[in-house]
Amino acid sequence: MKKRVLSALLAAALTLSLVTPALAVTSRDDAAQVLAALDIMTGDGSGNLNLSAPVTRAEFVKMLMAASPISVGDMTYVSPYPDVPASHWAAPYVEAAVTAGYVTGYLDGTFRPSNTITLAEGVVMALRLLGYTNADFSGSFPAGQMSMYKTLDLDEGITIGQNDTMTRQDAMYLFYNLLTAPTKTTGQPYLSSVLGYGLTADGKVDTLALLNGTMDGPVVVGEAGWRDKIPFDLSKARVTRNGVVTTSAALVDNDVVYWSKNLNALWVYTNKITGPIQAISPTSAPTSVTVSGKAYTIETPTAAYALSDLGTFEVGDSVTLLLGRDGKVVSAMAPGEAASDSVCGLVISSVPQTFTDKNGNEYTSASVTVLATDGNSYTYSVDRSNIRAGALVRVTSSSDGVEVKALSSASISGKVSSDGKRMGNLDFAADAEILDTYGERGVRIYPSRLAGMEITSSMVRYYLLDGNGDISRLILKDATGDMHTYGVITSVSEVDSDMATSGTYVYDAGGTSGTLTGARVYHLVKGPFQMKTDGDQVDGFVNLPSVRIDTVDGTTAYADNRQYTIWDDVLVYEVQGDNYYLTSLALVTGGDYSLTGYYDKDQSEGGRIRVILAKAS
């Protein structure tokens, strides 16, 4: 990998090795974010990329060298051309590009750094990064090079002709397409084989992995000197807080912040957890801490010191952990110092467990394990527990211990807007947490999952409004069906007569095999199913209705002049005779398979295509 310090980025939620190149740039924003991550193209002080501006030869060469595996210093004592003296800002890049054989000047001995660059000139330089030279092309210049440009799909997103002046947007797409193009020598994508970064399974730039791996931060808002660590004006930054675009005015104490100088952007996280410390490992220089039954990786030296044998906390203490983008510990503080030290959710277990006290001695105590509205499970030691699995509770932690109280039911109703931002006459808070439950099972969902649904009062078990009157917590009862089990039944044996009734069903649920045997007959056939369970009890076991899929576009299936939303966790099986083989949607949507989708209920009621069966055409 090129030995240089990449400008730090974090994927906004960002809101992303085949030898064939990616066939399309999915969006201009994706291309811009990737090139900024690699320091190939960056914006001005306000983050503006000025994509309509023409590109000079000097500017293009700087981008070229940033895209190369060669490190370039900030200055040179050599004048590579008479019109590019050593004092010229582009001299180090031009010198390095000439030395590497990526670029040449004109016959009169000049380089003309201020001239605009044509598409043909840019293509020639890009092909040289891939290992091609003029000797690889025959015929008049630049016919061979432009033909290869199209063959390698370097032209995706570019509409100008070979003699036209390139804009910054043209350069952006050319370099983005270059990343997934195969090199001449290895036939492998440039990004992975030359720059050392990974691609997705279908040969596209793995934007999310790239941005996550090249980031700056974190800092905690309110800590001494936190503003000075961010190298740009926060008032002009693009701020994403918990996935919602906002401004720096939304930052509050104890927010965890990451940033990108090149994108002039901040990504802010507010996750925290409070509870008893049950383990610290190792004690002298800890890398992990267990709080409320869940282990967390420690991200920062500050947190590691606070939790070490020289720091403030020890096993048995109550602590509040501030968590960063990957759920790692950024800071540790005493309960009460954070804005909120409570969680609410569904009790999924209430059994005695073993804990460790401050002196390292083990003891057995009553406990509850709570699936919180943030989607995480937490285990708490309590003096006694008469709360059963399936109950809703609020857990409040303080330096005095843990208090678990049952939640009183509270219900609201209303239709969720098509953008998922509002339910009835109430807005969802930017950090709204939603848990959809069934019996002792639950799954975290986001407001967008409920878009367009009519939420009745019978679906709502609990809600909480924040200080602005927005919905901040919402616990539902089987609104979406996402917590149920889906898969394919592979074998059915049923006896249903006056003398006896029994059923045996063998099934696969996403690669996990199971058998259901009992006196109950469900009247099923082989194929996709939905199973509803509450603890060990099966409440429902049905075959799913089907629709023949014509085409698939992302997470949308089209069938019979209607579109269906595909579940994010859809199970895809290739059918060969009587056998089902788990596969992926990407592998069966190339036109060689006929697809059948199986859904649980109408989309207006939260239904999704849960299972897809693929048969070779």
ChimeraX attribute file (.defattr): number of C-alpha atoms within 10 A of each C-alpha:
attribute: neighborCount
match mode: 1-to-1
recipient: residues
	/A:1	12
	/A:2	14
	/A:3	9
	/A:4	13
	/A:5	10
	/A:6	17
	/A:7	19
	/A:8	22
	/A:9	30
	/A:10	26
	/A:11	23
	/A:12	22
	/A:13	14
	/A:14	16
	/A:15	11
	/A:16	18
	/A:17	16
	/A:18	17
	/A:19	16
	/A:20	17
	/A:21	24
	/A:22	25
	/A:23	16
	/A:24	14
	/A:25	16
	/A:26	11
	/A:27	9
	/A:28	13
	/A:29	11
	/A:30	17
	/A:31	22
	/A:32	21
	/A:33	24
	/A:34	25
	/A:35	22
	/A:36	24
	/A:37	28
	/A:38	23
	/A:39	20
	/A:40	22
	/A:41	25
	/A:42	22
	/A:43	16
	/A:44	11
	/A:45	15
	/A:46	15
	/A:47	16
	/A:48	12
	/A:49	18
	/A:50	13
	/A:51	15
	/A:52	11
	/A:53	12
	/A:54	19
	/A:55	23
	/A:56	19
	/A:57	22
	/A:58	23
	/A:59	21
	/A:60	25
	/A:61	26
	/A:62	23
	/A:63	21
	/A:64	23
	/A:65	22
	/A:66	20
	/A:67	26
	/A:68	22
	/A:69	15
	/A:70	16
	/A:71	15
	/A:72	18
	/A:73	9
	/A:74	10
	/A:75	14
	/A:76	19
	/A:77	10
	/A:78	13
	/A:79	16
	/A:80	22
	/A:81	17
	/A:82	11
	/A:83	15
	/A:84	22
	/A:85	16
	/A:86	18
	/A:87	13
	/A:88	15
	/A:89	16
	/A:90	21
	/A:91	26
	/A:92	24
	/A:93	26
	/A:94	31
	/A:95	20
	/A:96	21
	/A:97	22
	/A:98	14
	/A:99	12
	/A:100	14
	/A:101	12
	/A:102	22
	/A:103	20
	/A:104	14
	/A:105	14
	/A:106	8
	/A:107	7
	/A:108	6
	/A:109	11
	/A:110	14
	/A:111	20
	/A:112	17
	/A:113	21
	/A:114	13
	/A:115	14
	/A:116	18
	/A:117	24
	/A:118	20
	/A:119	21
	/A:120	21
	/A:121	18
	/A:122	23
	/A:123	23
	/A:124	20
	/A:125	21
	/A:126	22
	/A:127	23
	/A:128	17
	/A:129	23
	/A:130	21
	/A:131	15
	/A:132	19
	/A:133	15
	/A:134	13
	/A:135	6
	/A:136	9
	/A:137	16
	/A:138	11
	/A:139	8
	/A:140	8
	/A:141	11
	/A:142	17
	/A:143	14
	/A:144	14
	/A:145	23
	/A:146	21
	/A:147	12
	/A:148	17
	/A:149	21
	/A:150	11
	/A:151	12
	/A:152	21
	/A:153	20
	/A:154	27
	/A:155	21
	/A:156	18
	/A:157	19
	/A:158	16
	/A:159	9
	/A:160	14
	/A:161	12
	/A:162	16
	/A:163	12
	/A:164	13
	/A:165	20
	/A:166	28
	/A:167	21
	/A:168	20
	/A:169	20
	/A:170	24
	/A:171	24
	/A:172	25
	/A:173	21
	/A:174	24
	/A:175	23
	/A:176	26
	/A:177	25
	/A:178	27
	/A:179	27
	/A:180	28
	/A:181	29
	/A:182	22
	/A:183	23
	/A:184	15
	/A:185	9
	/A:186	13
	/A:187	14
	/A:188	20
	/A:189	30
	/A:190	25
	/A:191	23
	/A:192	17
	/A:193	18
	/A:194	19
	/A:195	18
	/A:196	13
	/A:197	17
	/A:198	18
	/A:199	22
	/A:200	14
	/A:201	12
	/A:202	15
	/A:203	19
	/A:204	25
	/A:205	27
	/A:206	16
	/A:207	20
	/A:208	19
	/A:209	16
	/A:210	21
	/A:211	23
	/A:212	18
	/A:213	16
	/A:214	17
	/A:215	19
	/A:216	20
	/A:217	20
	/A:218	23
	/A:219	24
	/A:220	24
	/A:221	17
	/A:222	14
	/A:223	10
	/A:224	9
	/A:225	11
	/A:226	13
	/A:227	15
	/A:228	9
	/A:229	12
	/A:230	20
	/A:231	11
	/A:232	18
	/A:233	15
	/A:234	16
	/A:235	10
	/A:236	14
	/A:237	21
	/A:238	20
	/A:239	25
	/A:240	22
	/A:241	24
	/A:242	19
	/A:243	16
	/A:244	16
	/A:245	15
	/A:246	16
	/A:247	16
	/A:248	17
	/A:249	9
	/A:250	11
	/A:251	18
	/A:252	13
	/A:253	13
	/A:254	22
	/A:255	23
	/A:256	26
	/A:257	25
	/A:258	21
	/A:259	28
	/A:260	26
	/A:261	23
	/A:262	25
	/A:263	25
	/A:264	24
	/A:265	23
	/A:266	26
	/A:267	27
	/A:268	27
	/A:269	24
	/A:270	20
	/A:271	19
	/A:272	25
	/A:273	22
	/A:274	28
	/A:275	29
	/A:276	27
	/A:277	26
	/A:278	24
	/A:279	23
	/A:280	23
	/A:281	14
	/A:282	13
	/A:283	18
	/A:284	14
	/A:285	15
	/A:286	19
	/A:287	20
	/A:288	20
	/A:289	25
	/A:290	17
	/A:291	26
	/A:292	23
	/A:293	19
	/A:294	14
	/A:295	16
	/A:296	18
	/A:297	18
	/A:298	23
	/A:299	19
	/A:300	17
	/A:301	15
	/A:302	14
	/A:303	20
	/A:304	26
	/A:305	19
	/A:306	17
	/A:307	30
	/A:308	20
	/A:309	16
	/A:310	13
	/A:311	13
	/A:312	14
	/A:313	20
	/A:314	23
	/A:315	21
	/A:316	19
	/A:317	20
	/A:318	24
	/A:319	27
	/A:320	25
	/A:321	27
	/A:322	24
	/A:323	24
	/A:324	26
	/A:325	20
	/A:326	11
	/A:327	16
	/A:328	19
	/A:329	27
	/A:330	25
	/A:331	26
	/A:332	25
	/A:333	19
	/A:334	17
	/A:335	24
	/A:336	14
	/A:337	14
	/A:338	18
	/A:339	12
	/A:340	14
	/A:341	20
	/A:342	19
	/A:343	21
	/A:344	24
	/A:345	31
	/A:346	30
	/A:347	27
	/A:348	23
	/A:349	19
	/A:350	19
	/A:351	12
	/A:352	15
	/A:353	14
	/A:354	12
	/A:355	22
	/A:356	16
	/A:357	16
	/A:358	14
	/A:359	9
	/A:360	13
	/A:361	8
	/A:362	11
	/A:363	10
	/A:364	11
	/A:365	17
	/A:366	17
	/A:367	23
	/A:368	29
	/A:369	20
	/A:370	28
	/A:371	27
	/A:372	27
	/A:373	24
	/A:374	21
	/A:375	16
	/A:376	13
	/A:377	17
	/A:378	23
	/A:379	21
	/A:380	26
	/A:381	24
	/A:382	15
	/A:383	11
	/A:384	12
	/A:385	15
	/A:386	9
	/A:387	17
	/A:388	15
	/A:389	19
	/A:390	21
	/A:391	16
	/A:392	23
	/A:393	22
	/A:394	19
	/A:395	22
	/A:396	18
	/A:397	24
	/A:398	20
	/A:399	13
	/A:400	9
	/A:401	17
	/A:402	19
	/A:403	16
	/A:404	20
	/A:405	13
	/A:406	15
	/A:407	17
	/A:408	12
	/A:409	11
	/A:410	13
	/A:411	17
	/A:412	17
	/A:413	16
	/A:414	15
	/A:415	17
	/A:416	24
	/A:417	19
	/A:418	13
	/A:419	12
	/A:420	18
	/A:421	16
	/A:422	22
	/A:423	24
	/A:424	13
	/A:425	11
	/A:426	16
	/A:427	19
	/A:428	22
	/A:429	19
	/A:430	17
	/A:431	19
	/A:432	21
	/A:433	22
	/A:434	25
	/A:435	27
	/A:436	25
	/A:437	27
	/A:438	21
	/A:439	19
	/A:440	18
	/A:441	21
	/A:442	27
	/A:443	23
	/A:444	18
	/A:445	20
	/A:446	16
	/A:447	21
	/A:448	14
	/A:449	14
	/A:450	24
	/A:451	20
	/A:452	19
	/A:453	21
	/A:454	19
	/A:455	20
	/A:456	14
	/A:457	15
	/A:458	13
	/A:459	19
	/A:460	21
	/A:461	20
	/A:462	22
	/A:463	19
	/A:464	16
	/A:465	16
	/A:466	12
	/A:467	9
	/A:468	9
	/A:469	12
	/A:470	18
	/A:471	22
	/A:472	20
	/A:473	22
	/A:474	25
	/A:475	30
	/A:476	23
	/A:477	18
	/A:478	21
	/A:479	23
	/A:480	23
	/A:481	22
	/A:482	23
	/A:483	18
	/A:484	18
	/A:485	16
	/A:486	26
	/A:487	27
	/A:488	27
	/A:489	23
	/A:490	18
	/A:491	16
	/A:492	17
	/A:493	14
	/A:494	19
	/A:495	15
	/A:496	14
	/A:497	8
	/A:498	6
	/A:499	6
	/A:500	8
	/A:501	13
	/A:502	15
	/A:503	18
	/A:504	18
	/A:505	20
	/A:506	16
	/A:507	23
	/A:508	22
	/A:509	18
	/A:510	19
	/A:511	14
	/A:512	8
	/A:513	13
	/A:514	12
	/A:515	13
	/A:516	12
	/A:517	14
	/A:518	11
	/A:519	13
	/A:520	14
	/A:521	17
	/A:522	16
	/A:523	14
	/A:524	18
	/A:525	17
	/A:526	15
	/A:527	19
	/A:528	28
	/A:529	25
	/A:530	23
	/A:531	16
	/A:532	19
	/A:533	18
	/A:534	14
	/A:535	15
	/A:536	7
	/A:537	9
	/A:538	11
	/A:539	11
	/A:540	12
	/A:541	17
	/A:542	16
	/A:543	22
	/A:544	20
	/A:545	13
	/A:546	16
	/A:547	17
	/A:548	16
	/A:549	21
	/A:550	16
	/A:551	16
	/A:552	19
	/A:553	11
	/A:554	10
	/A:555	13
	/A:556	15
	/A:557	21
	/A:558	17
	/A:559	16
	/A:560	9
	/A:561	6
	/A:562	9
	/A:563	16
	/A:564	20
	/A:565	19
	/A:566	24
	/A:567	16
	/A:568	11
	/A:569	12
	/A:570	20
	/A:571	24
	/A:572	26
	/A:573	25
	/A:574	22
	/A:575	14
	/A:576	11
	/A:577	7
	/A:578	8
	/A:579	9
	/A:580	18
	/A:581	15
	/A:582	15
	/A:583	17
	/A:584	15
	/A:585	19
	/A:586	12
	/A:587	15
	/A:588	20
	/A:589	15
	/A:590	11
	/A:591	12
	/A:592	12
	/A:593	15
	/A:594	18
	/A:595	25
	/A:596	19
	/A:597	25
	/A:598	25
	/A:599	24
	/A:600	23
	/A:601	15
	/A:602	11
	/A:603	17
	/A:604	12
	/A:605	17
	/A:606	21
	/A:607	20
	/A:608	24
	/A:609	28
	/A:610	26
	/A:611	28
	/A:612	27
	/A:613	27
	/A:614	26
	/A:615	15
	/A:616	12
	/A:617	8
